[in-house]
Amino acid sequence: MKIEAKHAVKKLFDKREGDEELYLLLRKSTMHGSKKSLLSMTKLDKRIKITNLENTWAFTRHRSMIMKYFELFFYVFVTNTDNFLYFFMMLSMYQNAGLMSIIYPISIFGYALIEENRPKKGYWDLIRVYTIFILLLKLVANLSWLDDYLNSV
């Protein structure tokens, strides 16, 4: 709220006369040890409504607590998406251990966790293409007509 208040004060006093008036108010507040805030001295607190302060309004808007929790869980999920994906990649290796799924832990521990912030888009594209290839390969391998064909040969 302090940042928004500074912007509101700057917007009001961002001209020559306003500069001089603001200088006098600041000087008065520091010299006499006034307990009043700059907003109350400029009488901006009576003119500015909370809906004009976007960040403050977004923080204090009235909604149900359940909706705020859903929003919070959504932001937690979005900011930790890579960690969830690492977990599910390791879970895939645990459940379907084999040479095809060994790529996931190797890529996680060999590249993804060593990156400074997050892995680049190329890493996720490679993992996505590899996963789609594995899924298609497993789909073709589990088709009943392929099984019948291989048994007849």
N, C-alpha and C positions, 0 to 999 in steps of 0.2 A: 504494500500500500504506500510505503514511503517513496518508492520509485515513481509510481503513478502520480502521487501528490507533487513530486518535483517536476514531472512533465506538465502537470496542470498549471503549476505556478509559472513555469517557463513560458508556456503558451500564453498566459495572461500578461506576463510582464516582458515579453520578448520584443520590446520596442524601446526607444530612447527614454521616454518619460517613465515607463515601467521599470527600466533599469535603475534610474535614480531613486524611484520610490522603494524598490526592493532593497537597494543598498541602504537606504535610511532605516527601513524596517529591520534588516539584519543587524545593523549597527546598534539600534535601540535594544534589540533583544539580547545582544551580547554585553553591552555596557551596563545595563541596569539589572542584569541577572533575572530577566523576565522568565516566568514559568510558562508563558503562553507559547503555543506552537506557532510555526510560521503560517500554517493554514488558518488558525484562528485570528492571527494578527492581520492577515490579508482579507479576512472574512470569506475565504473560499470554501470553508467548511459548510457554510449555509447555502452557497450557490451550487456546489457540486453534489450530485446525487450518486448513490452507490452504483446505479446502473451505468453511469458514465465511466466508471473505472472498470475496464474489461476484466482484468485479472482478478480483482477483488470480487466482482460479481460472479465470475466463474467459480471461485472458491467458496463463496457463501450462498450460492443459489439454493433455493428450497426444493429438495427432492426427497424421495423416500430413501431411507438408509440402505434398503436392499439394492436399489439401483446404484447407489454409490459403491456398494461392495462388488456388484457385477462389473462396474467400470474399473474398479481397482484390480480385480482379477484379470480383466482383459489386458490392462496395461502391464501387469506382472507377466502374463503369458507372452505378450508381444516383445517385451524387453529380454525375456529369457528363452526365446524360441530356439536359439542354437543349442542351449543346454538340454532342452527337451529332445531335440533331434539327436544329440549325442547319446542320451539315455536310451532312446528307442533303437538306435543303431547297435548299441551294446546288447540290448535285450534281444534283438534279432540274432546276433551272434550267439548268445546264450541258448536260445531256443533251437536254432537251426545251425548248429556248429558244422562247419565244413569249409572247403576251399573257396566256395563261392562267396560266403559271407565273411571271410577273414579280411576282406578289403576294408570293411567298415572300421574295425578297431585299428588297423594299420593306418588308415587315413586320419582317424581321430587323433591317435597318439603321435603319429609321425608328422602331421602337418597342422591340423586344425587347432590343437591346443597350444602349439608353439607360436602361432600368429599373435601379433601384438594386441590387436583389438578383437576383430572377428575375421573369420576367413573371407577371402574375396569371393565375388560372384562366380568366378570360374570354378572354384572348389565345389560350390553347391550345384552348379550346372553339371559337373562331372558326376557327382554323387547321384543326382536325379536321373541322369541318362543311364548310369550303371544299374540303378534300382529298377528302372523301367525295363532294361534289357533282361535282368534276372527274372522279373515277374513274367515277361513274355515267354522266356525260355521255360519257366515252370508251367505256364499255361499250356504250351505246346506239348510238353512232356506228359501232362496229365490228361490230355484229350483221349477219349475212349477209342476213336477211330484209329489213332496212331498206335494204341496198344494192340488193337485187333490186327492191324497191318503188320506190326513187328512179330506177333505170334504166328501169323500165317506164313511168314517168310522163313 
